[in-house]
Amino acid sequence: MNNKEKALIYPYDREFSTIIRHQSICDYEIVEVVAPNGWGLSEKDASYADGGQALNIIVNNNFESTLNNCDTLILSNSALKLDFKESIYPKVVQAAEKNKKIISTAKFDIKEIKMIEEVCKYKGNIFIQYPLNKNYEICSYVDKLEIQEIKTPVIFVMGVGENAHKFEIQLSVRENLFNMGYKVSQVGSRNYCEMFNFHSFPEFMYSNMYSETEKIKLFNNFIKNIENQENPDVIIIGIPGTIMRINNKATYDFGVLAFEVSQAVKPDASILSVLYENYLPSFFEKIAQEVKYKFACDISCFNYVNSMIDWNYFEINTEAKYIDVTLDLVNNKIKELNNSIPIFNIMNENEGLKITEHLVNKLACEEYEVL
C-alpha cells in the first residue's frame, strides 16, 4: 500500500524532472506538475523539460484545479525565476487555505520565507524550507581536527559545466545499488536530499566563516561521522558545481569546491558528466589526465549530457543558457568516439544500471571485497 503524500510541483521545469524519474525512492508521490504559461511545457509529457525518456505525467498550467489532487505543494527551485509576490506567494496562500503541506526547495530570501511562514502559521499548515541546516553548527575546535581515513569505498559524481545531470546520476546509482542489495550512504549535490533520505551537501562548505583548509578538515570528519553512524557498504558523494572553468567567462569558481572535496576524501571510483559538444577523442583523454593530476582521481567512466551551452546567447549575456540535443545525436557521437574510458548517456533507458554495474566492477577490482 502506498502511504506517500501526494505532491504537486510548481513551478515545474527541468530542475525537477529527475525527482519524477526517481520518485520510487522519494518520500513523495508526484501526481501533478504545473508550469506557467509561456514556458512551453503545458500539455506535454514532463520529460519534455530535459529531453529524456517519457515520464508519463502531463504538465498542467492550471494550478488551482490540480491543487485538489494533492496533499503537499512543493515549490521548486526552477531554472527560470518567477516574481515571488505575483507568481509564488498567491499559490502559497491558495495551498494554505486548502490545508496543504508546503515544502520549498527554492532559494527565497529571508523576507519571502517569513511571509510563507506567517501564512502557514495562521492557517495551521506545515511548512518546510530546504536546506534544513541540521548538523552544521559552528565548530569551535576545527583547528584540532585531523584528516581521518575513510575505509568504505567512495564514489564521486562530478561535472564539467552546470546542468550536467549529476543529480540524475546520483539518484540512479543509489537506486540501482539498493536493488543490488548494498547499503548506501550518500551526500548529494542539491539542498533537499533529505527528501530521498540522504544528506544534502553541508552548508559549511559554502560558508565564509571557515578557511579552505578548515573546510577540508570539516568535510573529511563529516564523511567519517556518516561512515561511523551508518556503517555503509559504499558512500556516494555528489559534488555541486563544476570541476573547472570552461573559459574566461564561464569560470564557475574555478572548481575550488571540487578540489576541497578531493582533498578531504579519496575516491575509489568516479564518474564525470560532460556537456555536449562535438568533441574529439583527445578531449576525453586530456580531461581524464587533468582530473587525475588536479584531484588525484582516476575517471572510471564519463556521462555525455544531451544538453549544450548556447554560446551565441552566452556571448552577450552574463548567465549561460542551455540547448537540449537529441538522445540519438549523443548516442551516435558516443559510438563514434569509441573511447578507452567508457562513455554513457544517463538519459537512455537502463543506462543508469549499466553505469552502476561498471562502478561496482571497478570497485571489485580494488581491495574492497564487499563489492
C-alpha positions in Angstrom: 0.0 0.0 0.0 1.3 3.4 -1.0 1.3 5.7 2.1 3.3 8.5 0.5 1.9 12.0 0.5 0.7 13.1 -3.0 2.6 16.2 -4.2 2.2 18.9 -6.7 5.3 20.5 -8.2 5.3 24.3 -9.0 6.9 25.8 -11.0 7.9 22.8 -13.0 10.9 22.7 -15.3 14.0 20.5 -15.9 15.3 21.1 -12.4 12.6 18.7 -11.0 12.4 16.1 -13.8 15.0 14.0 -12.0 12.8 13.8 -9.0 9.8 12.5 -11.0 12.1 9.9 -12.7 13.2 8.5 -9.3 10.1 9.1 -7.1 10.1 5.5 -6.1 13.0 6.4 -3.7 11.5 9.8 -2.8 9.3 10.5 0.3 6.6 11.9 -2.0 4.4 10.6 -4.9 4.4 13.3 -7.6 0.9 13.4 -9.0 0.8 16.8 -10.6 3.3 19.2 -12.2 2.4 22.7 -13.1 4.4 25.1 -15.3 3.4 28.7 -16.0 2.1 29.7 -19.4 4.9 30.7 -21.7 7.4 28.1 -20.6 6.5 25.8 -23.5 5.7 22.8 -21.3 1.9 22.8 -20.9 0.1 19.7 -22.1 3.4 17.9 -22.8 4.9 14.9 -21.1 7.1 16.1 -18.2 10.2 14.5 -19.9 10.0 17.3 -22.5 11.7 19.5 -19.9 15.0 17.5 -20.1 14.7 15.5 -23.3 14.8 12.2 -21.5 12.6 9.1 -21.6 8.9 9.6 -21.2 7.7 10.2 -17.6 4.0 9.6 -18.3 2.8 12.6 -16.4 1.4 15.6 -18.3 2.4 19.2 -17.4 -0.6 21.3 -16.5 -0.9 25.1 -16.4 -4.0 25.3 -14.1 -2.7 25.4 -10.5 -6.0 25.7 -8.8 -7.6 22.7 -10.4 -4.6 20.4 -9.7 -4.2 21.5 -6.1 -7.3 19.4 -5.2 -5.4 16.3 -6.2 -2.5 16.6 -3.8 -1.6 16.7 -0.1 1.6 18.7 -0.5 2.8 21.7 -2.5 6.5 21.5 -3.4 7.9 24.9 -4.5 10.7 24.1 -6.9 14.0 25.9 -7.4 13.3 26.3 -11.1 16.0 27.5 -13.5 13.6 30.1 -14.8 12.7 32.5 -11.9 9.3 33.9 -11.2 8.3 37.0 -9.3 7.6 36.0 -5.7 4.7 38.4 -5.0 3.0 37.9 -8.3 3.5 34.2 -9.1 4.7 32.3 -6.0 3.0 33.9 -2.9 -0.6 33.7 -4.3 -0.1 30.0 -4.9 1.1 29.6 -1.3 -2.0 31.3 0.0 -4.2 29.1 -2.1 -2.5 26.0 -0.8 -2.6 27.1 2.8 -6.3 27.8 2.5 -6.9 24.3 1.3 -4.8 22.9 4.2 -1.9 21.6 2.1 1.5 21.0 3.5 4.1 23.3 1.9 7.7 22.4 1.1 10.2 24.7 -0.5 13.4 23.8 -2.3 13.5 27.3 -3.8 16.1 29.9 -2.8 13.9 32.6 -1.2 15.2 35.5 0.8 14.6 35.9 4.5 11.6 38.2 4.0 9.9 35.9 1.5 10.4 32.9 3.8 8.9 34.9 6.6 5.8 35.6 4.5 5.3 31.9 3.8 5.9 31.0 7.5 3.3 33.6 8.6 0.5 32.4 6.3 1.2 28.8 7.2 1.2 29.6 10.9 -2.1 31.5 10.5 -3.8 28.6 8.6 -2.1 25.9 10.8 -0.1 24.4 7.9 3.2 22.6 8.0 6.0 24.5 6.2 9.4 23.0 5.5 12.2 25.1 3.9 15.3 23.4 2.4 18.1 23.3 3.2 17.3 22.0 6.7 20.6 23.3 8.2 20.9 20.3 10.5 24.3 19.3 11.9 26.0 22.4 10.7 26.7 24.2 14.0 29.8 26.4 14.3 32.7 24.2 15.0 34.9 25.9 17.7 37.5 23.2 17.6 38.1 22.9 13.9 41.8 23.7 14.3 42.2 20.5 16.3 40.5 18.2 13.7 42.7 15.7 11.9 42.2 14.1 8.5 40.8 10.6 9.1 40.9 7.6 6.9 37.6 6.7 5.2 37.6 2.9 5.0 34.4 2.5 3.0 34.7 2.7 -0.8 33.7 6.1 -2.1 32.2 7.1 -5.5 32.4 10.7 -6.7 29.9 12.1 -9.1 31.3 15.2 -10.8 30.5 17.5 -13.7 32.0 19.9 -16.2 29.5 22.7 -16.5 26.1 23.3 -14.9 23.0 21.2 -15.9 25.2 18.2 -16.3 22.7 15.6 -15.0 24.8 15.0 -11.9 21.7 14.5 -9.6 20.2 12.2 -12.2 23.3 10.0 -11.9 23.4 10.2 -8.1 19.8 9.0 -7.8 20.1 6.4 -10.4 23.2 4.9 -8.9 21.7 5.0 -5.5 18.5 3.2 -6.6 20.4 0.5 -8.5 22.8 -0.1 -5.6 19.8 -0.5 -3.3 18.3 -3.0 -5.8 21.6 -5.0 -5.8 21.4 -5.3 -2.0 24.0 -2.8 -1.0 23.7 -0.4 2.0 24.4 3.1 0.7 25.3 6.3 2.5 25.2 9.4 0.4 25.9 13.1 0.3 24.1 14.8 -2.6 24.8 17.9 -4.7 21.4 19.5 -4.1 20.0 21.2 -1.0 16.9 18.9 -0.5 18.4 15.4 -0.5 16.7 14.6 2.8 13.6 14.1 0.6 15.4 11.0 -0.5 16.6 10.1 3.0 20.2 11.0 2.5 22.4 14.0 3.3 22.4 17.3 1.4 25.8 18.9 0.8 26.8 20.6 4.0 26.2 24.3 4.3 29.6 24.9 6.0 31.3 24.2 2.6 29.7 27.4 1.3 30.4 29.5 4.4 32.9 32.3 4.7 33.4 31.5 8.4 35.9 28.9 7.6 39.2 28.9 5.7 39.7 26.4 2.8 41.9 24.3 5.0 39.2 24.2 7.7 36.5 23.2 5.2 38.7 20.3 4.1 39.0 19.0 7.6 35.4 19.6 8.4 34.2 17.7 5.3 36.5 14.8 6.0 35.2 14.5 9.5 31.6 14.9 8.2 32.0 11.9 6.0 33.8 9.9 8.7 30.9 10.6 11.1 28.5 9.3 8.4 30.6 6.2 7.9 30.7 5.5 11.7 27.0 6.1 12.2 25.6 4.4 9.2 28.1 1.6 8.5 27.5 1.5 4.7 28.9 -0.7 2.0 29.5 2.3 -0.2 29.4 6.1 0.0 28.3 8.3 -2.9 29.4 11.9 -2.9 27.8 14.2 -5.5 29.9 17.4 -5.8 28.0 20.6 -6.6 29.0 22.9 -9.3 31.7 22.1 -11.8 35.3 20.9 -11.5 36.9 23.6 -13.6 36.3 26.7 -15.6 35.1 26.3 -19.2 36.6 29.6 -20.4 37.5 33.1 -19.1 33.8 34.0 -18.8 32.4 30.7 -17.5 34.7 30.3 -14.5 32.3 28.5 -12.1 34.5 29.4 -9.1 37.4 27.6 -10.9 36.3 24.2 -9.4 37.5 25.2 -5.9 34.7 23.3 -4.1 35.6 20.1 -6.0 39.2 20.5 -5.1 38.4 20.8 -1.4 36.3 17.7 -1.5 39.0 15.7 -3.3 41.5 16.8 -0.6 39.1 15.7 2.1 38.1 12.3 0.8 39.9 10.0 -1.7 37.5 8.5 -4.2 37.8 4.8 -5.3 35.6 5.3 -8.3 34.2 8.3 -10.1 32.0 9.4 -13.0 32.5 12.7 -14.8 29.5 14.2 -16.6 30.3 16.4 -19.6 28.0 18.8 -21.5 27.6 18.0 -25.2 30.0 19.5 -27.8 31.4 17.9 -30.9 34.5 16.7 -29.1 37.3 14.6 -30.5 38.5 11.5 -28.5 41.6 13.5 -27.4 39.3 15.8 -25.3 38.3 12.9 -23.0 41.9 11.7 -22.7 43.0 15.2 -21.9 40.3 15.9 -19.3 40.9 12.5 -17.6 44.6 13.5 -17.2 43.7 16.9 -15.8 41.3 15.3 -13.2 44.0 12.7 -12.3 46.6 15.4 -11.5 44.3 18.1 -10.1 42.2 15.8 -7.9 44.3 12.6 -7.6 41.3 10.8 -9.0 41.0 8.4 -11.9 37.9 8.8 -14.0 36.1 5.4 -14.1 33.6 6.5 -16.8 32.1 9.5 -18.4 28.5 10.6 -18.9 27.7 12.6 -22.1 24.9 15.0 -21.5 22.1 15.7 -24.1 22.5 19.4 -23.4 24.9 22.1 -24.5 25.7 25.7 -23.8 24.1 28.2 -26.2 27.3 30.1 -26.9 25.7 32.8 -29.0 23.4 33.7 -26.1 26.2 33.5 -23.6 28.4 35.8 -25.7 26.1 38.7 -24.9 24.7 37.7 -21.5 26.2 37.1 -18.1 24.5 33.8 -17.5 24.6 30.6 -19.6 21.6 29.3 -21.5 21.3 25.6 -22.4 20.0 23.9 -25.5 18.9 20.2 -25.5 20.1 17.9 -28.2 18.5 14.6 -29.2 19.4 11.4 -27.5 20.2 9.9 -30.9 22.8 12.6 -31.6 24.5 11.9 -28.3 24.3 8.1 -28.7 25.8 8.3 -32.2 28.6 10.5 -31.0 29.4 8.0 -28.2 29.7 5.2 -30.8 31.9 7.4 -33.0 34.2 8.3 -30.1 34.8 4.7 -29.1 36.7 5.9 -26.0 39.1 3.8 -23.9 37.3 5.1 -20.8 33.6 4.1 -21.2 31.1 6.9 -22.1 27.4 6.6 -21.1 24.3 8.6 -21.6 22.3 8.5 -18.3 19.1 9.6 -20.2 18.9 6.3 -22.1 16.7 3.6 -20.7 18.6 1.2 -18.4 21.8 3.3 -18.8 21.8 4.0 -15.0 22.1 0.3 -14.4 25.0 0.0 -16.8 26.8 2.8 -15.1 26.2 1.3 -11.7 27.4 -2.1 -12.8 30.6 -0.5 -14.3 31.3 1.3 -11.0 30.7 -1.9 -8.9 33.1 -3.8 -11.2 35.6 -1.0 -10.8 35.4 -1.3 -7.0 35.5 -5.1 -7.2 38.9 -4.8 -8.9 40.2 -2.8 -5.9 40.7 -4.0 -2.4 37.1 -3.9 -1.4 35.8 -7.4 -1.2 32.3 -6.2 -0.1 31.6 -5.1 -3.7 
